[in-house]
Amino acid sequence: MYCLVLGHKPKNIVAKVRAIVTKTPRIKNERAITKYPYEVIKPAPFQAFDDKVAAEWWRNYNLVKHARAEEPSDGIPNSQLANLKSVLWALAALYILCQNLYKLLGESDLQLEPSRLFES
């Protein structure tokens, strides 16, 4: 959705993040800060993306989605990559994208609910 608003139709996540970062460079370092009563965690989910490689949380998501039963050479099944850390980073990415998309759309009927997990 974000890329469509920007007028891009990239094929993979690295190209999508590149298009978003080109339009909104600050997103690369944006952090989603967890709220009290949770432990304060400040993930910056787009920081680890570069022009050729996706971030670890995205790679974990894809391995769980497409090859969860496989065991790489280290003997640990990909299904174990489905963990709270990866979920938190994915939710942080979604939160940051929603916040930025809302700002990008400007005057609209879109109203965001306050997050119960992340600070605004």
C-alpha positions in Angstrom: 0.0 0.0 0.0 2.7 2.5 1.0 4.6 1.9 -2.3 1.4 2.3 -4.3 0.9 5.7 -2.7 4.5 6.6 -3.6 3.8 5.4 -7.2 6.1 2.4 -7.1 5.4 -1.3 -7.7 8.6 -3.0 -6.6 8.7 -6.8 -6.7 10.5 -7.7 -3.5 10.9 -6.4 0.1 14.4 -4.9 -0.5 13.1 -2.9 -3.5 10.1 -1.8 -1.5 12.2 -0.6 1.4 14.5 1.2 -1.0 11.5 3.0 -2.5 10.2 4.0 0.9 13.6 5.2 2.2 14.2 7.2 -1.0 10.9 9.1 -0.3 11.3 9.2 3.5 15.0 8.8 4.4 14.4 9.3 8.1 12.4 6.1 8.3 15.6 4.1 8.1 16.5 5.2 11.7 13.0 5.5 13.1 12.3 3.5 16.3 9.1 2.3 17.8 9.4 2.5 21.6 7.4 0.1 23.7 5.1 1.5 26.4 4.9 0.9 30.1 4.2 -1.7 31.6 6.3 -3.5 29.0 10.1 -3.5 29.1 11.3 -0.5 27.1 12.5 -1.8 23.7 13.4 0.5 20.8 13.5 -1.5 17.6 14.6 0.3 14.4 13.2 -2.3 11.9 14.4 -0.7 8.7 18.0 0.0 9.8 19.3 -3.4 8.9 18.0 -3.3 5.3 20.5 -2.4 2.6 20.4 -2.5 -1.2 20.8 -6.2 -1.4 19.8 -7.8 1.9 16.6 -7.8 4.0 16.7 -7.4 7.7 17.0 -10.5 9.9 13.4 -10.2 11.2 12.1 -10.2 7.6 14.3 -13.2 6.6 13.1 -15.1 9.7 9.5 -14.4 8.7 10.1 -15.7 5.2 11.9 -18.9 6.4 9.0 -19.6 8.8 6.4 -18.9 6.0 8.0 -20.8 3.2 10.3 -23.4 4.8 9.3 -23.9 8.4 9.9 -27.6 8.5 13.4 -27.4 7.0 16.5 -27.7 9.2 19.5 -25.7 8.0 23.1 -26.9 8.6 23.1 -25.8 12.2 20.3 -28.4 13.0 17.8 -25.8 14.3 14.5 -26.0 12.5 13.3 -22.8 10.8 10.1 -23.1 12.8 12.1 -21.9 15.9 12.6 -18.5 14.1 9.0 -17.8 14.9 9.7 -16.0 18.1 8.6 -12.9 20.0 11.6 -10.9 18.9 10.8 -11.3 15.2 7.2 -10.5 15.9 8.0 -7.4 17.9 10.3 -6.1 15.1 7.6 -6.8 12.4 5.0 -5.0 14.5 7.4 -2.1 15.0 7.8 -1.9 11.2 4.1 -2.0 10.6 3.6 0.7 13.3 6.2 3.0 11.7 4.8 2.5 8.2 1.3 3.3 9.4 2.4 6.4 11.1 4.4 7.6 8.1 1.6 6.7 5.6 -0.9 8.7 7.7 1.5 11.7 7.6 2.0 11.2 3.8 -1.7 11.1 3.1 -2.1 14.4 5.0 -5.7 15.5 5.1 -7.8 12.3 4.9 -10.5 10.5 6.7 -8.0 8.0 8.0 -8.0 7.9 11.8 -5.4 5.8 13.6 -6.2 4.1 16.9 -3.7 4.8 19.6 -1.2 1.9 19.9 -1.4 -0.1 23.1 2.2 -1.4 22.5 4.1 1.6 21.1 4.6 5.2 22.2 3.2 7.8 19.7 
